[in-house]
Amino acid sequence: MNKIWKNPVVYALIAAFPLAASMNTAPLRPILAKTTEVTSNAPTALSRINKHILEVREEIIMKDNTEILISFDRLMKSLKNGLLSEKKLNEGDVHQIIEGASFAAEFHKNGDEDNQYFINALTAAHYLIHEGGVYDKETLIAALTHQTINPSKANIKDIKDSFGEIVRGHVDDLQSTSDEKSETTQLIEQAQLVANQPDQ
C-alpha cells in the first residue's frame, strides 16, 4: 500500500484531482445561479397579462351574469391570440385594452340594460379582432368604452384622461349624429350591429 502512495505518478494524479474539479466547476457556479434567478423571478408577458385578466374577471364575476363572463373570456382569448400567435399586439397594448374592459365594467353596472350594453361592447371588440382582423388598440378601447358616455356615468373627459386623445376622438365621433363618420367609427358601428344579432 505504501508503495502505491509513494509512486510519484499516482501521487501527482491524486493531488491534482481536487484542483482540477474546482477549476472546472467554479466558473459555472455564478452563471448557473444567475440563470436560475432569472428563470424564477422574471414573470413572462403572458403571466402578467393573465394576472391582469384575473383581476378584472373578479370584478365581472360580481355582476353575476354568465353571458357577460362568457363574452369577456372570449375577448381575452382573442387578445392573447393577437399577442402570441398573430403577433399583432404587444404586452402594453393588451394591458390597455383590458383596462378598457375594466372601465366599461365599472360604468355598466345599473341593471339589465347596462349589462346588455356591456355584452354588446365585449362582443363588438371580439368581432373586430376575430372577424375583422382589427388589432388597433385605440379602436378596440373605443368599441369597449363609448357606450359608457352618459350624464349619470362617464363623460368624454374621463375617456381622454384614461385612454388618451385618439380614443377620445373615436368616442366623440361615435357619439356624433353626423353622417360623415371616420372609417374607424364605421368599423365599430358595423361590429355593434353584428354584436346585436343573436348567437354572436
C-alpha positions as CSV (number, residue, x, y, z in Angstrom):
1,M,0.0,0.0,0.0
2,N,2.8,2.4,1.0
3,K,4.5,1.7,-2.3
4,I,1.4,2.9,-4.3
5,W,1.2,6.1,-2.4
6,K,4.9,6.7,-2.9
7,N,4.6,6.3,-6.6
8,P,5.1,9.8,-7.9
9,V,2.7,9.4,-10.8
10,V,-0.2,8.2,-8.6
11,Y,0.6,10.9,-6.0
12,A,0.5,13.6,-8.7
13,L,-2.9,12.5,-10.0
14,I,-4.4,12.3,-6.6
15,A,-3.1,15.7,-5.6
16,A,-4.2,17.3,-8.8
17,F,-7.8,15.9,-8.9
18,P,-9.4,18.3,-6.3
19,L,-7.8,21.3,-8.0
20,A,-9.0,20.2,-11.4
21,A,-12.5,19.6,-10.2
22,S,-12.6,23.0,-8.6
23,M,-11.2,24.7,-11.7
24,N,-13.8,23.0,-13.9
25,T,-16.9,23.8,-11.9
26,A,-16.2,27.1,-10.1
27,P,-16.6,29.4,-13.2
28,L,-20.0,27.9,-13.9
29,R,-21.5,28.5,-10.4
30,P,-22.3,32.2,-10.8
31,I,-23.7,31.6,-14.3
32,L,-25.9,28.8,-13.1
33,A,-27.1,30.8,-10.1
34,K,-27.9,33.8,-12.3
35,T,-29.8,31.7,-14.8
36,T,-31.9,30.1,-12.0
37,E,-32.6,33.6,-10.6
38,V,-33.8,35.0,-13.9
39,T,-36.0,31.9,-14.6
40,S,-37.6,32.0,-11.2
41,N,-38.0,35.8,-10.7
42,A,-38.9,37.2,-14.1
43,P,-42.6,36.7,-15.0
44,T,-43.4,36.3,-18.6
45,A,-45.6,38.7,-20.6
46,L,-48.3,36.1,-20.6
47,S,-48.2,35.5,-16.9
48,R,-48.5,39.3,-16.3
49,I,-51.5,39.5,-18.7
50,N,-53.2,36.5,-17.1
51,K,-52.8,38.2,-13.7
52,H,-54.4,41.4,-15.0
53,I,-57.2,39.4,-16.7
54,L,-58.0,37.6,-13.4
55,E,-58.2,40.9,-11.5
56,V,-60.7,42.3,-14.0
57,R,-62.5,38.9,-14.1
58,E,-63.2,39.2,-10.4
59,E,-65.0,42.5,-11.0
60,I,-67.1,40.9,-13.7
61,I,-67.9,37.8,-11.6
62,M,-69.5,40.2,-9.1
63,K,-72.1,41.1,-11.8
64,D,-73.4,37.5,-11.6
65,N,-74.1,37.3,-15.3
66,T,-73.0,34.3,-17.2
67,E,-73.3,35.9,-20.6
68,I,-71.0,38.8,-19.6
69,L,-68.4,36.4,-18.3
70,I,-68.5,34.3,-21.5
71,S,-68.2,37.4,-23.6
72,F,-65.3,38.7,-21.5
73,D,-63.4,35.4,-21.7
74,R,-63.9,35.2,-25.4
75,L,-62.4,38.6,-25.9
76,M,-59.5,37.9,-23.6
77,K,-58.7,34.7,-25.6
78,S,-58.7,36.8,-28.8
79,L,-56.3,39.3,-27.2
80,K,-53.9,36.6,-26.1
81,N,-54.0,35.1,-29.6
82,G,-53.2,38.5,-31.0
83,L,-50.2,38.7,-28.7
84,L,-48.8,35.2,-29.0
85,S,-49.9,33.7,-32.4
86,E,-50.7,36.7,-34.7
87,K,-48.1,38.9,-33.0
88,K,-50.2,41.9,-33.9
89,L,-50.4,43.2,-30.3
90,N,-47.7,43.9,-27.7
91,E,-48.0,43.4,-24.0
92,G,-48.7,47.1,-23.3
93,D,-51.5,47.1,-25.9
94,V,-53.1,44.1,-24.3
95,H,-53.0,45.7,-20.8
96,Q,-54.6,48.9,-22.0
97,I,-57.4,47.0,-23.8
98,I,-58.0,45.0,-20.6
99,E,-58.3,48.4,-18.8
100,G,-60.8,49.4,-21.4
101,A,-62.9,46.4,-20.5
102,S,-62.5,47.2,-16.8
103,F,-63.6,50.8,-17.4
104,A,-66.7,49.6,-19.2
105,A,-67.4,47.1,-16.4
106,E,-67.2,49.9,-13.8
107,F,-69.7,52.2,-15.6
108,H,-72.1,49.5,-16.9
109,K,-73.5,48.4,-13.5
110,N,-77.1,49.5,-13.3
111,G,-79.2,46.5,-14.1
112,D,-80.2,44.5,-17.2
113,E,-79.9,47.3,-19.7
114,D,-76.4,48.2,-18.7
115,N,-75.5,44.5,-18.7
116,Q,-76.6,44.3,-22.3
117,Y,-74.6,47.4,-23.3
118,F,-71.6,45.7,-21.7
119,I,-72.1,42.4,-23.5
120,N,-72.6,44.3,-26.8
121,A,-69.3,46.2,-26.2
122,L,-67.3,43.0,-25.4
123,T,-68.8,41.2,-28.4
124,A,-68.1,44.0,-30.8
125,A,-64.5,44.2,-29.7
126,H,-64.2,40.4,-30.1
127,Y,-65.8,40.6,-33.6
128,L,-63.4,43.4,-34.6
129,I,-60.4,41.2,-33.8
130,H,-61.7,37.8,-34.7
131,E,-63.6,38.6,-37.9
132,G,-62.3,42.0,-38.9
133,G,-58.6,41.5,-38.1
134,V,-58.6,44.8,-36.3
135,Y,-55.8,45.0,-33.7
136,D,-55.5,48.7,-33.3
137,K,-55.7,49.3,-29.5
138,E,-57.4,52.7,-29.7
139,T,-60.2,51.2,-32.0
140,L,-60.8,48.3,-29.6
141,I,-60.8,50.5,-26.5
142,A,-63.3,52.9,-28.2
143,A,-65.5,50.0,-29.0
144,L,-65.4,48.9,-25.4
145,T,-66.0,52.3,-23.8
146,H,-68.0,54.6,-25.9
147,Q,-71.4,53.4,-24.6
148,T,-70.4,54.4,-21.1
149,I,-70.9,58.1,-22.1
150,N,-73.9,59.2,-20.2
151,P,-74.7,62.1,-17.8
152,S,-75.0,59.6,-14.9
153,K,-71.9,57.6,-15.9
154,A,-68.7,58.6,-17.6
155,N,-68.0,61.7,-19.7
156,I,-65.7,62.4,-22.6
157,K,-63.0,63.8,-20.2
158,D,-63.0,60.5,-18.3
159,I,-62.2,58.7,-21.6
160,K,-59.4,61.2,-22.5
161,D,-57.9,61.0,-19.1
162,S,-57.9,57.2,-19.0
163,F,-57.0,56.4,-22.6
164,G,-55.7,59.4,-24.4
165,E,-56.7,61.8,-27.2
166,I,-57.0,59.3,-30.0
167,V,-59.6,57.2,-28.1
168,R,-61.4,60.3,-27.1
169,G,-61.7,61.3,-30.8
170,H,-63.1,57.9,-31.7
171,V,-65.6,58.0,-28.9
172,D,-66.6,61.6,-29.7
173,D,-67.2,60.6,-33.4
174,L,-69.3,57.6,-32.3
175,Q,-71.5,60.0,-30.2
176,S,-71.9,62.3,-33.1
177,T,-75.1,62.4,-35.1
178,S,-73.2,63.5,-38.3
179,D,-73.5,61.3,-41.4
180,E,-69.8,61.9,-42.0
181,K,-68.1,59.3,-39.8
182,S,-64.5,58.2,-39.9
183,E,-63.5,54.7,-41.1
184,T,-62.8,53.7,-37.6
185,T,-66.2,54.8,-36.4
186,Q,-67.9,52.9,-39.3
187,L,-66.0,49.7,-38.4
188,I,-67.1,49.9,-34.7
189,E,-70.7,50.6,-35.7
190,Q,-70.7,47.7,-38.1
191,A,-69.2,45.5,-35.3
192,Q,-72.0,46.7,-32.9
193,L,-74.7,45.7,-35.5
194,V,-73.2,42.2,-35.7
195,A,-72.9,42.0,-31.9
196,N,-76.6,42.8,-31.6
197,Q,-77.5,39.8,-33.7
198,P,-78.3,36.5,-31.8
199,D,-75.6,34.0,-31.3
200,Q,-72.7,36.4,-31.9
